[in-house]
Every structure is written in C-alpha cells, then in structure tokens.
C-alpha cells in the first residue's frame, strides 16, 4: 500500500534537504515551495530548492534509502490511535484492566519500517505487527495454572501453599554474602536491562485493611507478630489483567508495558508520545534533554526527586541512576558526532540513527559481555551463534522470565563503596539511597559510583539480603515474599513443570535433589511445602538451585533466561548483526563496543578502567581509556550528505 500524495509530501518535508546528490540550499525551501514560489520565481527556486520544487533529475533517490523508497523516511505516519504510558496508566485505573495496543498497518510506512524501529515495537515483525509491541500480554512458556482455571491465584483455593513470608524468613533471607565470579556492575546493568525489556502494569491500591479481590496481601505469620512485628501484612496488588481476560474461557494475562527488544526503552520510552518529552526542540531535537551542572551532564531532575528519562524506575537504586546518566550522555555524544560528520542530515535523521547506535551498544554489551557472565560456561550451549533474523520467532518477553527467572534480587548488596580517582574508598552508600532524591548522583557524579560497582564482588542470587526483605525503598516491604506471591498471582505452574520443560529430571524426593547440595536447604523446603515436590513455587525452586562453578544461576533459571535472550535476539529485525540494519564495516565497528568503552566516553574524569567492566578490579588492572577500543563513528559518514 502506498502513502497518499498529501502524506508523502509532508514526509518529504520532514526528511533531509537532500535527495541523494540533489539538495535544497535553504531550510525554508519547503515553505516557499508550498506558497507557490516554484512557479512564481522559478529562476531562483529551481536551482536552489530542487528537492522542494521536485526539479531533481528523474530517478534521483537517496542511496541510503531502503529499496523502493526515494528518501530516508524518519517519521512514522500514524495509522491508528496510540496511547502514552501515562494514558495507559490512567485508563487501567478507571477500567480495572489494561487496554492492549492496537494492530499497526505496517504497509503504510514501509519506508520507515525498513530502516527504523517504531517506539512501541510494532511492525518489527512485518507479518505480525504486534509481536514485540509494548502493552501486549506476556508470552507464556507453559499454560497458566490458576486455581479456578482462569483467574484465582495459585494456592488461593485448591491447594495449600506456605505463607510467602514464612518461606522468606526460613529459607531465602540471610545477611551472609556468597560471592560470584563477577562484580556488582553485573547486578546494576542487569537491572538497567530489565527496565529496557519489562514493565509490569499494576494499579497499586491495596492496604492491609483492603478486601478488594485484586489484593493479594501477604499476611505476617503469627510467630513473627509475637516477636514484635509492627505490621500485619505486606500490602500487594495483583498485576492488572489485560482487558478481555480473567473470565469465561480466557485465563488472566498480565501485560508488558515495554517492548521486549533490547532497544533502549528505558532511555527513550516505549511509545511515540513519551519520547518527545525527553528530547530538545527545533534544530537540537536530535539531543536528549539534559541539565548541565558544574560542566557535567545529567538527566533533567525537577525538584531533585527523580530523573526524567524513559523509565520511571530510574531512581530506585543509586547505581541505576548512574547508568541512566551515562547512557543519556552516550546518546548526546553520538548525536553530536553524527551532526558534525553529516551536516546535511536533519535533526530527526540524526536522532533516529543515534537511537539505532545506542540500541546496538546495549545489544553488544548484553550478548558479548553480560549474558556470558550470567550463564557462564553454559553460554555457548544455551545460546547458539546468531544465524540471522527469524520472523517465525515471537520476541515477546515470557511471563516466567519477567516474573521469576530474571528476578535476581539476591545480587543486590545493602551498601556500595564510593571510590575516588585513585580507587580509594571515600565512603559507602545504601543501595536505595537515591530513592526520591537524585542529589547523590547529581552532586557526587557518576565516576565514584562506577568505580565502586566495579571494585565490589557481587553477591550470589541464591539468597536475599535482609535489607530487601525488611525495608525496601523506604517501606516495610519484602522482595522475596513479593516475588513468591507475584508468581502465584501470574498463575505459574510448579517448579517441577519447568524442570521438565528444561529437560531436567522430575523432583520426586527432597532428599534426591541434585541441584541443591545443602541438606539443610533441602530439609527446609521439604518442611515448608509439606513434603510435596509438586507444590514448590517456580521462584523458590529456581532461586535455591546451586549454580555450577563459574556460573551465576542454577539450571532451571539458566534455561528460562537463555530462552528469552534467544527470542529477543533472533526475533528482532533490528538486532545489530542483521546485515539489513548496518553495513558490514559498521557491524564490525559496533562489535568493538564494550561497557568500558561507554564508561570512558561518558565519564566525568575517568582516565582508566578495566577492559571488562563486569570483572572485579580495584584499579590494579585498569588501562588508559585511549587503549580501550571504541566504535568508529566515521563509518556513518554519508558521502552524499556531507
């Protein structure tokens, strides 16, 4: 389907002033042409405004445009009503369900879809426009297991499951630190990546006195109350169901508010309306909004309470705020370089190309550095080499990945050191010290935080620090209990069912559980679950599994995590190694990108760093930043547009 001529004319005006070697000489050419100057004043207009007057030689096209397209289309013409994330949130509060994204008519914007992502992920798959779109239900690895078949949380009616708080108290919580072969950056980048791929839609409205059917509060056990507990429950709302589910023959489905792709949703947002909030105006709209403080760039932070970035969870952890700052700086650095290299590109072209490059950086770091550390020596077996884009792969995030396997809160430590340029410790910060107050990052800068993360050995994810079970983000929460209860809310099958899915032998006896070597742990699980292996929650069983040497997670979670990262890669038409996305030299250049190279480019005064930013180092193995390979942006020089 072709665009109507009127829309095509508008798009031509929004693109570059050039059509291959044929260029307008003035930014006002389109306006003058629209007023009829091409016919009233042809002697001046035709040679100086050939694109706007359509006087370029026949067959002239931008060689950077996709096949069949005369120019590079940098904006999508809207073909359906769309909602911002804020509008979705308002409506789910009123509707008590989440309205899903509407199908996109991909054929009306093929020149855009061939070159750039939509912000909401639609039309990544041109045959299934909503595969990978935001505000769509999570995918499931196994059918839901609600107690009534469609809606009732697991354990609420048919079977007796242990109180989630008791499981946390007797099994998951410990102040002891078990180290893993990685530093604390593993946790922090992992969380940053999670906020790129997943965002559960929840209308938080429950309190301990609530009797709403959508409240699944965790009751504090009587024994804990007798020891002086000052609360009766951990208040928890159910994840809001997709409209049209949770009744009749349609089981309740939860909704992902983000795209499942590694595309920088936490930087740019997951809808076309939201992204405009984070960009500058006019000729500088290629840049993200930023505040300059003492010569350092930070995300906008009205009232010092939160960073205004693509994801509203940016201020949960101190290290998370630092990474948001770093990737905002990366975007503006790349955009500035591209503007210098290609002065004839308009701001929208620069923004879109920069967004592609930043997304590629995230993909390279994820698949070349982060996931190999997370999965260890099993990485090559679990995630085979890239063979190209596969349109039959649904890239959507699985419910089990988002709600269990990737909820690695055990990696979080209570305190993180701050280190100066000589890597000397200058103090400590609580992990959540930025919650509601971004001044720690703005006043101190990112370098102290980054050096602290790199120099700190990560906790193992098999247990959770009491800071996360007793005081989460300034409230009396408990991430362990919330994770258990959330899995029941989402209707997950038992841990044993996922073992079978991952080709592990069934757990028939707690005494014969090869993935859990500690007999005391096996005994505690046995007592908590009344010696019924089939009742063990996915989150609990997967969390307590021992990782093999050199790995971070046990085999069940490794299986679910690997499945997701295969989906997010092979089902993404814009994955950076797809030869349709970048040129071969650009792909090879992007492969040189590392988290360390990003930190060097964006640091305030970071002259040296270890080449592998996920490896523990106190500065001993740091090398000068000029020796860290960087992506050569000159490979994006457009010979006809410069």
C-alpha positions as CSV (number, residue, x, y, z in Angstrom):
1,X,0.0,0.0,0.0
2,X,1.4,3.4,-1.0
3,X,1.1,6.6,1.1
4,X,-1.4,9.2,-0.2
5,X,0.3,12.0,-2.0
6,X,-0.5,14.5,0.7
7,X,1.1,12.4,3.3
8,X,4.1,11.7,1.1
9,X,4.6,15.5,0.5
10,X,4.6,16.1,4.3
11,X,7.1,13.3,4.8
12,X,9.3,14.7,2.1
13,X,9.4,18.0,4.0
14,X,10.3,16.2,7.3
15,X,13.2,14.3,5.8
16,X,16.6,15.7,4.9
17,X,17.1,18.6,2.5
18,X,18.8,16.2,0.1
19,X,17.6,13.5,-2.3
20,X,20.9,11.8,-2.9
21,X,23.2,14.4,-4.6
22,X,20.3,16.7,-5.3
23,X,19.9,19.2,-2.3
24,X,17.9,22.2,-1.2
25,X,20.2,25.1,-0.3
26,X,17.9,26.6,2.3
27,X,15.9,25.2,5.2
28,X,12.9,27.3,4.2
29,X,12.7,25.8,0.7
30,X,9.7,23.6,1.5
31,X,7.7,26.5,2.9
32,X,8.4,28.7,-0.1
33,X,7.5,25.9,-2.4
34,X,4.2,25.3,-0.6
35,X,3.4,29.0,-1.2
36,X,3.8,28.6,-4.9
37,X,7.3,30.2,-5.3
38,X,8.5,27.4,-7.6
39,X,6.2,28.7,-10.3
40,X,6.3,32.4,-9.4
41,X,10.1,32.6,-9.1
42,X,11.4,29.6,-11.0
43,X,14.8,31.2,-11.9
44,X,15.8,31.3,-8.3
45,X,13.8,28.4,-6.8
46,X,14.5,25.6,-9.2
47,X,18.3,25.6,-8.9
48,X,18.3,26.5,-5.1
49,X,15.3,24.4,-4.0
50,X,15.3,21.4,-6.3
51,X,14.0,18.9,-3.8
52,X,11.1,21.1,-2.6
53,X,10.3,22.1,-6.2
54,X,10.6,18.5,-7.4
55,X,13.0,19.5,-10.1
56,X,15.7,16.9,-9.3
57,X,16.7,14.7,-12.3
58,X,14.3,11.8,-12.9
59,X,15.2,8.7,-10.9
60,X,17.1,10.7,-8.2
61,X,16.9,8.9,-4.9
62,X,18.8,8.9,-1.6
63,X,21.2,5.9,-1.8
64,X,20.8,5.4,2.0
65,X,17.0,4.9,1.5
66,X,15.7,1.3,1.5
67,X,15.0,-0.3,-1.8
68,X,11.8,1.1,-3.4
69,X,12.0,4.3,-1.3
70,X,13.0,7.7,-2.8
71,X,14.2,9.1,0.5
72,X,15.0,8.1,4.1
73,X,11.7,8.3,6.0
74,X,12.5,9.3,9.6
75,X,8.9,9.7,11.0
76,X,6.1,7.2,11.1
77,X,2.7,8.4,9.8
78,X,0.2,7.4,12.5
79,X,-2.3,4.8,11.2
80,X,-4.1,4.1,14.5
81,X,-4.9,5.7,17.8
82,X,-2.0,5.2,20.3
83,X,-1.7,5.9,24.0
84,X,1.3,7.1,26.0
85,X,2.3,5.0,29.1
86,X,0.8,7.7,31.3
87,X,-2.5,7.5,29.4
88,X,-2.5,3.7,29.7
89,X,-1.9,4.0,33.5
90,X,-4.9,6.4,33.8
91,X,-7.2,4.2,31.9
92,X,-6.2,1.0,33.7
93,X,-7.2,2.7,37.0
94,X,-10.6,3.5,35.5
95,X,-11.2,0.3,33.6
96,X,-9.6,-2.1,36.1
97,X,-7.9,-3.8,33.2
98,X,-5.2,-2.9,30.7
99,X,-6.1,-1.8,27.2
100,X,-3.9,-3.5,24.6
101,X,-2.0,-1.9,21.8
102,X,-3.9,-1.8,18.5
103,X,-2.5,-3.5,15.4
104,X,-0.3,-1.3,13.2
105,X,-0.8,-1.1,9.5
106,X,2.8,-1.8,8.5
107,X,2.3,-1.4,4.8
108,X,1.5,2.3,5.1
109,X,5.0,3.2,6.4
110,X,7.2,0.6,4.7
111,X,10.0,3.2,4.0
112,X,10.1,4.0,7.7
113,X,9.8,0.4,9.0
114,X,12.5,-0.8,6.6
115,X,15.1,1.4,8.4
116,X,13.9,2.4,11.9
117,X,12.1,0.9,14.8
118,X,8.8,2.2,16.0
119,X,8.9,3.4,19.6
120,X,6.2,0.9,20.7
121,X,7.9,-2.1,19.0
122,X,5.0,-2.6,16.5
123,X,5.9,-3.6,12.9
124,X,9.2,-5.0,13.9
125,X,7.7,-8.2,12.5
126,X,6.0,-7.1,9.3
127,X,3.7,-10.2,9.2
128,X,2.6,-9.9,12.9
129,X,2.6,-6.3,13.7
130,X,2.1,-6.8,17.5
131,X,4.8,-9.3,18.1
132,X,7.2,-7.4,20.3
133,X,4.9,-4.4,20.8
134,X,4.5,-2.7,24.2
135,X,1.3,-3.1,26.1
136,X,0.7,-6.6,25.0
137,X,0.4,-9.7,27.2
138,X,3.5,-11.5,28.3
139,X,4.1,-14.7,26.4
140,X,3.9,-18.0,28.4
141,X,6.2,-21.0,28.3
142,X,3.5,-23.1,29.9
143,X,-0.2,-22.7,30.2
144,X,-1.4,-20.8,33.3
145,X,-2.2,-22.8,36.4
146,X,-4.9,-20.6,38.2
147,X,-6.8,-22.4,40.9
148,X,-10.1,-21.9,39.1
149,X,-8.6,-22.3,35.7
150,X,-8.9,-18.6,34.7
151,X,-8.3,-16.1,37.5
152,X,-7.8,-17.3,41.1
153,X,-4.1,-17.1,42.3
154,X,-2.3,-20.4,42.7
155,X,-2.8,-21.7,46.2
156,X,-5.9,-19.5,47.0
157,X,-8.4,-22.3,46.6
158,X,-7.3,-25.8,45.5
159,X,-4.1,-26.4,47.3
160,X,-2.3,-25.4,50.5
161,X,0.9,-23.5,49.9
162,X,3.1,-22.0,52.5
163,X,2.8,-18.4,53.5
164,X,5.2,-16.4,51.3
165,X,6.6,-14.5,54.2
166,X,7.4,-17.8,56.1
167,X,9.3,-19.0,53.0
168,X,11.4,-15.8,53.0
169,X,12.0,-16.0,56.7
170,X,13.0,-19.6,56.9
171,X,14.7,-20.1,53.5
172,X,15.6,-17.0,51.4
173,X,16.7,-14.3,53.8
174,X,20.3,-14.2,55.0
175,X,22.9,-11.5,55.8
176,X,25.6,-13.9,54.7
177,X,27.3,-13.0,51.5
178,X,28.1,-15.7,48.9
179,X,30.3,-14.3,46.2
180,X,30.2,-15.0,42.5
181,X,32.8,-14.5,39.7
182,X,31.6,-11.0,38.8
183,X,31.4,-7.6,40.3
184,X,28.4,-5.5,41.3
185,X,28.1,-4.0,37.9
186,X,26.5,-7.3,36.9
187,X,23.6,-6.6,39.1
188,X,23.3,-3.0,38.1
189,X,23.5,-3.5,34.3
190,X,21.1,-6.4,34.7
191,X,18.5,-4.2,36.4
192,X,19.0,-1.5,33.8
193,X,18.5,-4.1,31.1
194,X,15.4,-5.4,32.8
195,X,13.9,-2.0,32.7
196,X,14.5,-2.0,28.9
197,X,12.6,-5.2,28.4
198,X,9.9,-5.4,31.0
199,X,7.4,-3.2,32.9
200,X,4.5,-4.9,34.7
201,X,1.3,-2.9,34.7
202,X,-0.1,-2.6,38.3
203,X,-2.6,-0.3,39.9
204,X,-1.2,0.0,43.4
205,X,-4.3,0.4,45.6
206,X,-4.2,-2.2,48.3
207,X,-3.7,-1.8,52.0
208,X,-3.7,-4.2,54.9
209,X,-7.4,-3.5,55.5
210,X,-8.4,-3.9,51.9
211,X,-10.9,-6.6,50.9
212,X,-10.6,-6.0,47.2
213,X,-10.5,-9.2,45.2
214,X,-7.4,-7.7,43.4
215,X,-5.5,-7.5,46.6
216,X,-3.1,-10.4,47.4
217,X,-1.6,-9.1,50.6
218,X,1.0,-11.3,52.3
219,X,-0.1,-11.9,55.9
220,X,2.6,-11.6,58.6
221,X,2.8,-15.0,60.3
222,X,1.6,-15.1,64.0
223,X,5.1,-16.2,65.2
224,X,6.6,-13.1,63.7
225,X,4.0,-10.9,65.3
226,X,4.8,-12.4,68.7
227,X,8.4,-11.2,68.2
228,X,7.3,-7.6,67.9
229,X,6.5,-7.2,64.2
230,X,4.9,-3.7,63.7
231,X,2.8,-4.6,60.7
232,X,0.0,-7.0,59.9
233,X,0.7,-7.6,56.2
234,X,2.8,-6.8,53.2
235,X,0.3,-4.9,51.0
236,X,0.3,-6.2,47.4
237,X,-2.0,-5.5,44.4
238,X,-2.5,-8.0,41.7
239,X,-0.9,-7.2,38.3
240,X,-3.7,-5.7,36.3
241,X,-5.2,-8.1,33.8
242,X,-5.4,-7.5,30.1
243,X,-8.9,-6.4,29.1
244,X,-10.9,-9.3,27.9
245,X,-9.0,-11.9,30.1
246,X,-9.6,-13.4,33.6
247,X,-13.2,-14.6,32.9
248,X,-15.1,-17.1,30.8
249,X,-12.7,-19.2,28.8
250,X,-9.9,-16.5,28.8
251,X,-7.4,-17.0,31.5
252,X,-6.0,-13.9,33.2
253,X,-3.0,-12.5,31.3
254,X,-0.5,-9.9,32.6
255,X,0.7,-7.1,30.3
256,X,4.2,-5.9,29.5
257,X,4.3,-2.1,29.2
258,X,7.7,-2.1,27.5
259,X,8.9,-3.6,24.2
260,X,10.8,-6.9,24.7
261,X,13.6,-5.8,22.4
262,X,17.0,-4.5,23.7
263,X,16.3,-1.1,22.1
264,X,16.8,1.5,24.9
265,X,13.1,1.7,26.0
266,X,14.4,2.8,29.5
267,X,16.1,5.7,27.7
268,X,13.6,6.7,25.0
269,X,10.3,5.3,26.3
270,X,8.0,2.7,24.7
271,X,5.6,4.9,22.8
272,X,5.9,7.7,20.3
273,X,4.3,10.3,22.6
274,X,6.5,9.7,25.5
275,X,9.8,10.0,23.6
276,X,9.0,13.7,22.7
277,X,9.1,14.5,26.4
278,X,12.8,13.7,26.6
279,X,14.0,15.5,23.5
280,X,15.2,19.0,22.9
281,X,13.3,21.2,20.5
282,X,13.8,22.5,17.0
283,X,17.2,22.0,15.3
284,X,18.5,20.4,18.5
285,X,15.8,17.8,18.7
286,X,18.4,15.2,17.9
287,X,19.6,15.6,21.5
288,X,18.0,14.4,24.7
289,X,17.1,17.0,27.3
290,X,19.8,17.4,30.0
291,X,20.8,19.6,32.8
292,X,24.4,20.9,32.9
293,X,25.8,21.2,36.4
294,X,29.4,22.2,37.0
295,X,30.2,21.1,33.4
296,X,28.6,17.7,33.9
297,X,25.6,16.4,32.1
298,X,22.7,14.8,33.9
299,X,19.1,13.9,33.0
300,X,16.5,16.5,33.9
301,X,15.6,16.2,37.6
302,X,12.7,18.6,38.6
303,X,12.8,19.1,42.3
304,X,15.7,16.6,42.7
305,X,13.2,13.8,43.2
306,X,13.5,11.8,40.1
307,X,15.3,11.7,36.7
308,X,13.0,12.4,33.7
309,X,14.0,9.5,31.5
310,X,12.3,6.8,29.5
311,X,11.5,4.6,32.6
312,X,10.0,5.9,35.8
313,X,12.1,3.5,37.9
314,X,15.4,5.3,37.3
315,X,15.8,6.4,40.9
316,X,15.2,3.1,42.6
317,X,19.0,2.4,43.1
318,X,22.0,4.7,43.2
319,X,23.8,2.7,40.5
320,X,20.7,2.7,38.3
321,X,20.6,6.5,38.3
322,X,24.3,6.5,37.4
323,X,23.7,4.2,34.3
324,X,20.7,6.4,33.2
325,X,23.1,9.4,33.3
326,X,25.8,7.5,31.4
327,X,23.5,6.4,28.6
328,X,22.0,9.9,28.2
329,X,25.5,11.2,27.8
330,X,26.2,8.5,25.3
331,X,23.2,9.4,23.2
332,X,24.2,13.1,23.2
333,X,27.8,12.3,22.4
334,X,26.9,10.1,19.4
335,X,24.3,12.6,18.2
336,X,26.9,15.4,18.3
337,X,29.4,13.3,16.4
338,X,26.9,12.4,13.7
339,X,25.9,16.0,13.3
340,X,29.5,17.0,12.8
341,X,30.1,14.1,10.4
342,X,26.8,14.7,8.4
343,X,25.9,18.4,8.5
344,X,23.2,18.0,5.9
345,X,21.2,15.4,7.9
346,X,18.3,17.0,9.7
347,X,17.7,16.6,13.4
348,X,15.2,13.7,13.1
349,X,17.6,11.7,10.9
350,X,20.4,12.2,13.5
351,X,18.1,11.2,16.3
352,X,17.0,8.0,14.7
353,X,20.5,7.0,13.6
354,X,21.8,7.7,17.2
355,X,18.9,5.7,18.7
356,X,19.9,2.8,16.5
357,X,23.6,3.0,17.5
358,X,22.8,3.3,21.2
359,X,20.5,0.3,21.0
360,X,23.3,-1.6,19.2
361,X,25.6,-0.7,22.1
362,X,23.2,-2.2,24.5
363,X,22.9,-5.3,22.4
364,X,26.6,-5.7,22.1
365,X,27.2,-5.3,25.9
366,X,24.3,-7.7,26.6
367,X,25.3,-10.5,24.3
368,X,29.1,-10.2,24.3
369,X,29.6,-9.3,28.0
370,X,26.6,-9.5,30.3
371,X,24.8,-12.8,29.4
372,X,28.1,-14.8,29.0
373,X,28.9,-13.9,32.6
374,X,25.4,-14.6,33.8
375,X,25.3,-18.1,32.2
376,X,29.0,-18.9,32.5
377,X,30.5,-21.8,30.6
378,X,27.0,-22.9,29.5
379,X,26.5,-19.8,27.4
380,X,27.6,-21.3,24.0
381,X,25.4,-24.3,24.6
382,X,22.3,-22.4,25.8
383,X,22.6,-19.5,23.3
384,X,23.8,-20.7,19.8
385,X,25.5,-18.3,17.4
386,X,23.4,-15.8,15.6
387,X,22.1,-17.1,12.3
388,X,20.1,-14.1,11.2
389,X,16.6,-12.6,11.8
390,X,13.9,-15.3,12.1
391,X,10.4,-13.8,11.5
392,X,8.8,-17.0,13.0
393,X,10.3,-16.3,16.4
394,X,8.0,-14.3,18.7
395,X,10.3,-12.0,20.6
396,X,7.8,-11.2,23.4
397,X,9.0,-11.4,27.0
398,X,7.9,-14.6,28.7
399,X,5.9,-14.3,31.9
400,X,8.2,-16.8,33.6
401,X,11.3,-14.7,32.7
402,X,9.9,-11.5,33.9
403,X,8.1,-12.9,37.0
404,X,10.7,-15.4,38.3
405,X,13.9,-16.4,36.5
406,X,15.2,-12.8,36.0
407,X,14.1,-11.5,39.4
408,X,17.7,-11.9,40.7
409,X,17.3,-9.6,43.7
410,X,19.8,-11.7,45.6
411,X,22.5,-10.0,43.6
412,X,21.8,-6.7,45.4
413,X,24.0,-5.7,48.3
414,X,23.0,-3.4,51.1
415,X,25.9,-1.0,50.8
416,X,28.1,0.0,47.9
417,X,31.5,1.8,48.3
418,X,32.4,5.1,46.6
419,X,35.9,5.3,45.2
420,X,38.0,8.3,44.0
421,X,40.3,8.6,41.0
422,X,43.0,6.5,42.9
423,X,40.3,3.9,43.6
424,X,40.5,4.7,47.3
425,X,37.3,4.2,49.3
426,X,35.8,7.5,50.3
427,X,32.5,6.3,51.9
428,X,29.5,4.0,51.4
429,X,26.0,4.5,50.1
430,X,22.9,2.3,50.8
431,X,21.8,0.8,47.5
432,X,18.5,2.7,47.7
433,X,19.9,6.0,48.9
434,X,18.7,7.7,45.7
435,X,15.1,6.8,46.1
436,X,13.2,10.1,45.9
437,X,16.4,12.1,45.9
438,X,18.8,12.2,42.9
439,X,21.2,14.6,44.6
440,X,23.6,11.8,45.5
441,X,24.3,11.3,41.8
442,X,24.0,14.9,40.7
443,X,26.3,16.3,43.4
444,X,28.8,13.5,43.5
445,X,28.8,12.5,39.9
446,X,28.9,9.0,38.3
447,X,32.6,8.1,38.5
448,X,32.6,7.5,42.2
449,X,29.7,5.1,41.8
450,X,31.0,3.3,38.8
451,X,34.4,2.6,40.4
452,X,32.6,1.4,43.5
453,X,30.4,-1.1,41.5
454,X,33.4,-2.4,39.5
455,X,35.5,-2.9,42.7
456,X,32.8,-4.8,44.6
457,X,32.4,-8.5,44.4
458,X,28.8,-9.4,43.6
459,X,26.6,-11.4,45.9
460,X,25.2,-14.7,44.7
461,X,21.5,-14.5,43.8
462,X,20.6,-17.7,45.7
463,X,19.6,-15.7,48.9
464,X,18.4,-12.2,49.6
465,X,19.9,-9.6,52.0
466,X,17.6,-8.6,54.9
467,X,17.6,-5.0,53.5
468,X,15.4,-6.3,50.7
469,X,13.2,-8.4,53.0
470,X,12.6,-5.8,55.8
471,X,12.9,-2.4,54.3
472,X,12.5,-2.0,50.5
473,X,12.8,1.6,49.2
474,X,11.8,3.2,52.4
475,X,8.8,1.0,53.0
476,X,8.3,-2.1,55.1
477,X,8.3,-4.4,52.1
478,X,9.9,-7.8,51.3
479,X,11.1,-8.5,47.8
480,X,11.3,-12.3,48.5
481,X,7.7,-12.6,49.6
482,X,6.5,-10.3,46.8
483,X,8.3,-12.4,44.2
484,X,6.7,-15.6,45.5
485,X,3.3,-14.0,45.7
486,X,3.7,-12.5,42.3
487,X,4.3,-15.9,40.7
488,X,1.1,-17.2,42.3
489,X,-0.7,-14.1,41.0
490,X,0.5,-14.8,37.5
491,X,-0.6,-18.4,37.6
492,X,2.8,-20.1,37.2
493,X,3.0,-23.8,37.0
494,X,5.0,-25.6,39.7
495,X,8.8,-25.6,39.7
496,X,8.7,-29.3,38.7
497,X,6.8,-28.4,35.5
498,X,9.6,-26.0,34.4
499,X,12.2,-28.6,35.2
500,X,10.5,-30.9,32.7
501,X,10.3,-28.1,30.2
502,X,14.1,-27.6,30.6
503,X,14.7,-31.3,30.2
504,X,15.7,-31.8,33.9
505,X,14.6,-35.0,35.7
506,X,11.5,-34.5,37.9
507,X,12.0,-33.8,41.6
508,X,10.3,-36.7,43.3
509,X,12.1,-36.5,46.7
510,X,13.7,-33.6,48.5
511,X,16.5,-36.0,49.6
512,X,17.4,-36.5,46.0
513,X,17.7,-33.0,44.6
514,X,21.0,-32.9,42.7
515,X,20.8,-29.1,42.0
516,X,20.6,-28.3,45.8
517,X,23.7,-29.8,47.6
518,X,23.0,-28.4,51.1
519,X,20.9,-30.9,53.1
520,X,19.6,-28.2,55.4
521,X,18.2,-26.2,52.5
522,X,16.5,-29.3,51.1
523,X,15.0,-30.0,54.5
524,X,13.7,-26.5,54.9
525,X,12.0,-26.7,51.5
526,X,10.6,-30.1,52.4
527,X,9.0,-28.8,55.6
528,X,7.7,-25.6,54.1
529,X,6.0,-27.4,51.3
530,X,4.7,-30.4,53.3
531,X,7.0,-32.8,51.5
532,X,5.1,-32.3,48.3
533,X,7.6,-31.5,45.5
534,X,4.8,-30.7,43.0
535,X,3.9,-27.7,45.2
536,X,7.2,-25.9,45.1
537,X,6.9,-22.4,43.6
538,X,9.0,-21.7,40.5
539,X,10.7,-18.7,42.0
540,X,11.6,-20.6,45.2
541,X,12.9,-23.8,43.5
542,X,14.8,-21.9,40.8
543,X,16.4,-19.5,43.3
544,X,17.8,-22.1,45.7
545,X,19.4,-24.2,42.9
546,X,23.2,-24.2,43.1
547,X,24.9,-22.8,40.1
548,X,27.7,-24.9,38.6
549,X,31.2,-23.4,39.1
550,X,31.7,-20.3,37.2
551,X,28.0,-19.6,36.7
552,X,25.6,-17.3,38.4
553,X,22.2,-19.1,38.3
554,X,21.1,-22.7,38.5
555,X,20.0,-24.8,35.5
556,X,16.2,-24.0,35.6
557,X,16.6,-20.3,35.6
558,X,19.5,-20.5,33.1
559,X,17.2,-22.3,30.7
560,X,14.4,-19.7,31.0
561,X,16.8,-16.8,30.8
562,X,18.5,-18.3,27.7
563,X,15.2,-18.8,26.0
564,X,14.4,-15.1,26.4
565,X,17.7,-13.8,25.2
566,X,17.3,-16.0,22.1
567,X,13.8,-14.6,21.5
568,X,14.9,-11.0,22.0
569,X,17.8,-11.5,19.5
570,X,16.5,-13.8,16.8
571,X,13.0,-12.3,16.7
572,X,14.3,-8.7,16.4
573,X,14.6,-7.5,12.9
574,X,16.8,-4.6,14.1
575,X,19.3,-6.7,16.0
576,X,22.6,-5.1,15.1
577,X,24.2,-8.2,13.4
578,X,21.3,-8.4,10.9
579,X,23.0,-7.2,7.7
580,X,19.9,-5.2,6.8
581,X,20.4,-2.9,9.8
582,X,24.0,-1.7,9.5
583,X,26.7,-2.1,6.8
584,X,29.3,-4.8,7.3
585,X,32.0,-2.3,8.4
586,X,29.6,-0.7,10.8
587,X,28.7,-4.1,12.3
588,X,32.4,-4.9,12.9
589,X,32.9,-1.5,14.4
590,X,30.0,-2.0,16.8
591,X,31.4,-5.3,17.9
592,X,34.3,-3.3,19.4
593,X,31.9,-1.6,21.8
594,X,32.0,-2.6,25.4
595,X,30.6,-1.2,28.6
596,X,34.1,0.0,29.5
597,X,34.3,2.0,26.2
598,X,30.9,3.6,27.1
599,X,32.1,4.5,30.5
600,X,35.3,6.0,29.1
601,X,33.3,8.2,26.7
602,X,30.8,9.3,29.3
603,X,32.9,9.5,32.5
604,X,33.5,12.9,34.1
605,X,37.1,12.2,35.0
606,X,37.7,8.5,34.3
607,X,41.1,8.2,32.8
608,X,41.5,4.5,33.2
609,X,39.3,1.4,33.6
610,X,39.5,-2.4,33.4
611,X,38.6,-3.6,29.8
612,X,35.9,-5.9,31.1
613,X,33.6,-3.8,33.3
614,X,32.0,-6.9,34.8
615,X,35.3,-8.2,36.2
616,X,36.2,-7.3,39.8
617,X,39.0,-4.8,39.9
618,X,40.3,-2.2,42.4
619,X,42.1,-0.2,39.8
620,X,45.1,-2.6,39.7
621,X,44.3,-3.8,36.1
622,X,42.8,-0.5,34.8
623,X,44.2,0.6,31.5
624,X,44.1,4.1,30.0
625,X,40.9,4.9,28.2
626,X,42.7,5.6,25.0
627,X,43.7,1.9,24.9
628,X,40.1,0.8,25.2
629,X,38.7,0.1,21.7
630,X,36.0,2.5,20.7
631,X,33.3,2.4,18.0
632,X,34.5,4.4,14.9
633,X,31.5,6.7,14.2
634,X,33.2,7.9,11.0
635,X,31.8,4.8,9.4
636,X,28.4,6.5,9.5
637,X,29.6,9.4,7.3
638,X,27.2,9.8,4.4
639,X,29.4,10.7,1.3
640,X,26.4,12.4,-0.4
641,X,25.1,14.3,2.6
642,X,28.3,15.7,3.9
